[in-house]
């Protein structure tokens, strides 16, 4: 637990001082909103409400990939990956610290993006905020879990900026399927069925456990 808190605190403090990841992710998301604003019809039309959840999660996923590509950049630039591997505890706690920091940073970006997205396209209401937060949190847990593991794999490769999306995006199909369906039902019908939430919970559990166990072997490579 001490290792988890130390890694989490280190990553959050580093990001607060530099803000390179969060600013890049936020600018990307806002640019995506601007592009979609010109591509979609204005106002709270039925077509906009049907398309908005998928487009919102497109912005979330690619912003997350942008941030996860930088998750191990500090350790790589300072040749500190060996230091993480020498932590005198289960390396899974290092993984949880890195994934937790990515989750917090991504969550802030997602909240600002959702607010701007809702204002621009005139969708959503105050009653949808808490359910939407729950859906986004469930989707982000799986995204950050498998993304952190694959980020540790890709960071040692020559083309790490390309390798991470190639490895990550195919594995996000259950996360995206559950997240987009749940968000769509929330926006269109004002309620979330249990089936997509169940899919997200199962996918999160599988990715979280597999990444926790597999991170030990990734750092050895």
C-alpha positions, 0 to 999 in steps of 0.5 A, spaced: 500 500 500 505 504 501 508 503 494 501 504 491 501 511 495 508 513 493 507 512 486 500 515 485 503 521 489 509 522 485 505 521 478 500 526 480 505 531 483 510 531 477 503 532 473 501 538 477 508 541 476 509 540 468 502 539 466 504 536 460 499 530 459 493 533 462 494 540 457 495 536 451 489 531 453 484 537 454 486 541 448 485 534 444 479 533 447 476 540 446 479 540 438 475 534 437 469 537 440 470 543 435 470 538 429 464 535 431 460 541 432 461 543 425 460 536 423 453 535 427 447 538 426 446 544 431 441 543 437 438 538 441 436 533 435 435 526 435 440 525 431 445 529 435 443 525 441 444 518 438 451 520 435 454 524 441 455 518 446 460 515 440 463 521 439 464 523 446 468 516 447 472 517 441 475 523 444 476 520 451 479 514 448 484 517 444 485 522 449 487 517 454 492 514 449 495 520 448 496 520 456 498 513 457 503 514 452 506 519 457 505 515 463 512 512 463 516 518 460 519 520 466 522 514 468 524 513 461 527 519 460 531 519 467 533 511 466 528 510 472 525 504 470 530 499 473 528 503 480 521 501 479 523 494 478 527 494 484 521 496 489 521 491 495 514 489 494 509 486 489 510 490 483 502 490 482 502 495 487 507 500 482 502 498 477 496 500 481 499 507 483 501 508 475 494 506 473 491 510 479 494 517 477 492 516 469 485 515 472 485 521 476 488 525 470 483 522 465 477 523 469 479 531 470 480 531 462 473 527 461 469 532 466 471 538 463 470 535 456 463 532 458 461 539 460 463 543 454 460 537 450 453 538 453 453 545 452 455 545 445 450 540 443 445 542 448 444 535 451 444 532 458 441 535 464 443 535 471 439 529 473 444 525 468 450 527 471 451 522 477 449 516 472 454 519 467 460 519 472 459 512 474 459 510 467 465 514 465 468 511 471 467 504 470 470 505 463 476 509 465 478 503 470 478 498 464 481 503 460 487 505 465 488 498 467 490 495 460 493 501 458 498 502 463 500 495 462 501 496 455 504 502 456 509 499 460 510 494 454 510 499 449 515 504 452 521 500 451 520 499 444 522 503 438 516 506 435 512 506 442 507 512 440 505 507 434 505 501 438 501 503 444 494 504 440 495 498 436 496 494 442 490 497 446 485 499 441 483 492 439 482 490 447 478 496 448 472 493 444 468 490 451 469 497 454 467 501 448 461 497 447 459 497 454 460 505 455 457 507 449 451 503 449 450 505 457 451 513 455 446 512 449 441 509 453 442 515 459 441 520 454 436 518 450 431 514 455 434 517 462 436 510 464 441 505 464 440 498 463 444 493 467 447 489 461 452 494 459 454 496 466 455 488 467 459 488 461 463 494 464 464 491 471 466 484 468 471 487 463 474 491 468 475 486 473 478 481 468 483 487 465 485 489 473 487 482 475 490 480 469 494 487 469 496 487 476 499 480 475 502 481 468 505 487 470 511 483 474 513 480 468 513 486 464 518 490 468 522 484 468 523 484 460 
